[in-house]
């Protein structure tokens, strides 16, 4: 087997470079389509994955739920019952939220 000389490399690469120049647009488009396809598949995989029950339980432990004492709840209920006009506005807004 003959030894590879550095002077022979450009002569051996000339046909490959000529072929690559001829199909450079097609090679670029194929690489672009491949990259976009990979991104779509990766996004689909990540979007459809569900967290494990252990991960959900761990996150729920860190959530601090607000606590209202019974006196505050009673006061809010009392205020809601006293103002009939505001209550009717809330009911009307719930029925048709897009009216002015």
Secondary structure, DSSP 8 states (H G I E B T S, - for coil): -----HHHHHHHHHHHHHHHHHTHHHHHHHHHHHHHHHHHHHHHHHHH----HHHHHHHHHH-------HHHHHHHHHHHHH-HHHHHHHHHHHH-TT--
